[in-house]
Amino acid sequence: MFQCGDLVKIKDNTAISSLAGSTGIIIRNLGTDATHIVTGENEQDSFYYEVNVTAQGNQILLDRELTLLRKA
């Protein structure tokens, strides 16, 4: 799970292809995806985060679309 202020990189397989490879800072955790069925594995993949992406502004992304670069 990411924390506010963490530096992240957006993975190449993101739903918004124009954001792939960009870096950003976690602004806040927006909670879980209500449509995600928790099976006990990959539970962190169901969290949405507001991310301030360089030159793109704030975006809403899933945990699985992000890679941690540096903790806050």
ZADO-1210 file (C-alpha; in nm, 4 decimals, padded with zeros to 6 digits):
<atoms>
<atom x="00.0000" y="00.0000" z="00.0000" code="MET" pos="1"/>
<atom x="00.1287" y="00.3456" z="-00.0871" code="PHE" pos="2"/>
<atom x="00.1364" y="00.6445" z="00.1463" code="GLN" pos="3"/>
<atom x="00.0833" y="01.0148" z="00.0831" code="CYS" pos="4"/>
<atom x="00.4036" y="01.1641" z="-00.0602" code="GLY" pos="5"/>
<atom x="00.5431" y="00.8418" z="-00.2101" code="ASP" pos="6"/>
<atom x="00.7165" y="00.8824" z="-00.5464" code="LEU" pos="7"/>
<atom x="00.5818" y="00.6344" z="-00.8025" code="VAL" pos="8"/>
<atom x="00.6276" y="00.5414" z="-01.1663" code="LYS" pos="9"/>
<atom x="00.3295" y="00.4515" z="-01.3822" code="ILE" pos="10"/>
<atom x="00.3655" y="00.1099" z="-01.5429" code="LYS" pos="11"/>
<atom x="00.3493" y="00.0568" z="-01.9180" code="ASP" pos="12"/>
<atom x="00.0288" y="-00.1485" z="-01.8875" code="ASN" pos="13"/>
<atom x="-00.1760" y="00.1387" z="-01.7431" code="THR" pos="14"/>
<atom x="-00.5299" y="00.1949" z="-01.8738" code="ALA" pos="15"/>
<atom x="-00.4327" y="00.5486" z="-01.9834" code="ILE" pos="16"/>
<atom x="-00.1493" y="00.4835" z="-02.2287" code="SER" pos="17"/>
<atom x="-00.0397" y="00.8489" z="-02.2429" code="SER" pos="18"/>
<atom x="00.0629" y="00.8207" z="-01.8744" code="LEU" pos="19"/>
<atom x="00.2851" y="00.5122" z="-01.9210" code="ALA" pos="20"/>
<atom x="00.6374" y="00.5688" z="-01.7898" code="GLY" pos="21"/>
<atom x="00.5490" y="00.8951" z="-01.6139" code="SER" pos="22"/>
<atom x="00.6400" y="00.9691" z="-01.2543" code="THR" pos="23"/>
<atom x="00.4120" y="01.1109" z="-00.9910" code="GLY" pos="24"/>
<atom x="00.3499" y="01.1637" z="-00.6215" code="ILE" pos="25"/>
<atom x="00.0734" y="00.9927" z="-00.4250" code="ILE" pos="26"/>
<atom x="-00.1723" y="01.2566" z="-00.3039" code="ILE" pos="27"/>
<atom x="-00.4137" y="01.0264" z="-00.1197" code="ARG" pos="28"/>
<atom x="-00.5659" y="00.6816" z="-00.1002" code="ASN" pos="29"/>
<atom x="-00.9198" y="00.6915" z="-00.2406" code="LEU" pos="30"/>
<atom x="-01.0217" y="00.3518" z="-00.1065" code="GLY" pos="31"/>
<atom x="-01.0942" y="00.0136" z="-00.2536" code="THR" pos="32"/>
<atom x="-01.2556" y="-00.0899" z="-00.5783" code="ASP" pos="33"/>
<atom x="-01.6034" y="-00.2089" z="-00.4815" code="ALA" pos="34"/>
<atom x="-01.6158" y="-00.4378" z="-00.7857" code="THR" pos="35"/>
<atom x="-01.2921" y="-00.6201" z="-00.6906" code="HIS" pos="36"/>
<atom x="-01.3459" y="-00.9650" z="-00.5384" code="ILE" pos="37"/>
<atom x="-01.0943" y="-01.0214" z="-00.2601" code="VAL" pos="38"/>
<atom x="-00.9506" y="-01.3725" z="-00.2833" code="THR" pos="39"/>
<atom x="-00.6653" y="-01.3342" z="-00.0367" code="GLY" pos="40"/>
<atom x="-00.4020" y="-01.2747" z="-00.3030" code="GLU" pos="41"/>
<atom x="-00.3206" y="-00.9398" z="-00.4622" code="ASN" pos="42"/>
<atom x="-00.5493" y="-00.7571" z="-00.2195" code="GLU" pos="43"/>
<atom x="-00.3443" y="-00.4381" z="-00.2671" code="GLN" pos="44"/>
<atom x="-00.4467" y="-00.4316" z="-00.6332" code="ASP" pos="45"/>
<atom x="-00.7888" y="-00.3039" z="-00.5377" code="SER" pos="46"/>
<atom x="-00.6871" y="00.0389" z="-00.4047" code="PHE" pos="47"/>
<atom x="-00.7346" y="00.3585" z="-00.6029" code="TYR" pos="48"/>
<atom x="-00.4933" y="00.6476" z="-00.5540" code="TYR" pos="49"/>
<atom x="-00.4980" y="01.0103" z="-00.6534" code="GLU" pos="50"/>
<atom x="-00.1577" y="01.0717" z="-00.8113" code="VAL" pos="51"/>
<atom x="-00.0096" y="01.4068" z="-00.9144" code="ASN" pos="52"/>
<atom x="00.1568" y="01.3144" z="-01.2442" code="VAL" pos="53"/>
<atom x="00.4322" y="01.5350" z="-01.3817" code="THR" pos="54"/>
<atom x="00.2896" y="01.7659" z="-01.6542" code="ALA" pos="55"/>
<atom x="-00.0462" y="01.5818" z="-01.6473" code="GLN" pos="56"/>
<atom x="-00.2067" y="01.7000" z="-01.3224" code="GLY" pos="57"/>
<atom x="-00.3915" y="01.4750" z="-01.0788" code="ASN" pos="58"/>
<atom x="-00.5018" y="01.1340" z="-01.2042" code="GLN" pos="59"/>
<atom x="-00.6829" y="00.8397" z="-01.0429" code="ILE" pos="60"/>
<atom x="-00.4933" y="00.5121" z="-01.0788" code="LEU" pos="61"/>
<atom x="-00.5070" y="00.1590" z="-00.9396" code="LEU" pos="62"/>
<atom x="-00.2326" y="00.0184" z="-00.7199" code="ASP" pos="63"/>
<atom x="-00.1368" y="-00.2368" z="-00.9878" code="ARG" pos="64"/>
<atom x="-00.0638" y="00.0457" z="-01.2341" code="GLU" pos="65"/>
<atom x="00.2060" y="00.1924" z="-01.0053" code="LEU" pos="66"/>
<atom x="00.5615" y="00.1046" z="-00.9037" code="THR" pos="67"/>
<atom x="00.7165" y="00.2532" z="-00.5913" code="LEU" pos="68"/>
<atom x="01.0316" y="00.4559" z="-00.6587" code="LEU" pos="69"/>
<atom x="01.0820" y="00.6174" z="-00.3160" code="ARG" pos="70"/>
<atom x="00.8936" y="00.6238" z="00.0159" code="LYS" pos="71"/>
<atom x="00.7933" y="00.9614" z="00.1589" code="ALA" pos="72"/>
</atoms>
